[in-house]
Amino acid sequence: MRYDGMKDVRITAIRKADYKDLQARYENPIQHACDVVEGQQWIARGGDKPDGMCDSAWESMRWFVEELAAGRGNFYDGWMKNPDSAFISCNDGFRPVSFLIEAM
């Protein structure tokens, strides 16, 4: 849902880890794992989840995206060099992806 005055937010996959040793030790075999590739981008319009964004990753970043879209930021009193951004990782401990989230 788009609100007047809401900013678009760019989401960029910066780094993807793949812990095969942990997968072998703890994870049941799965048919389909994460499709995200480093450098991949999405645009969240009005704070909404972009098409093609992983549900699990979205749940990890949704609050930050919604806040940036609403013009708020400066999380944790100066955590990021750019106060209109955040750096969030998805919650997959076996193959986490780190995302840069930026108000446009």
Secondary structure as UniProt FT lines:
FT   TURN            4..5
FT   STRAND          9..16
FT   HELIX           20..26
FT   TURN            38..39
FT   STRAND          41..44
FT   TURN            46..47
FT   TURN            51..52
FT   HELIX           55..69
FT   TURN            70..71
FT   TURN            75..78
FT   TURN            83..84
FT   STRAND          85..89
FT   STRAND          97..103
//
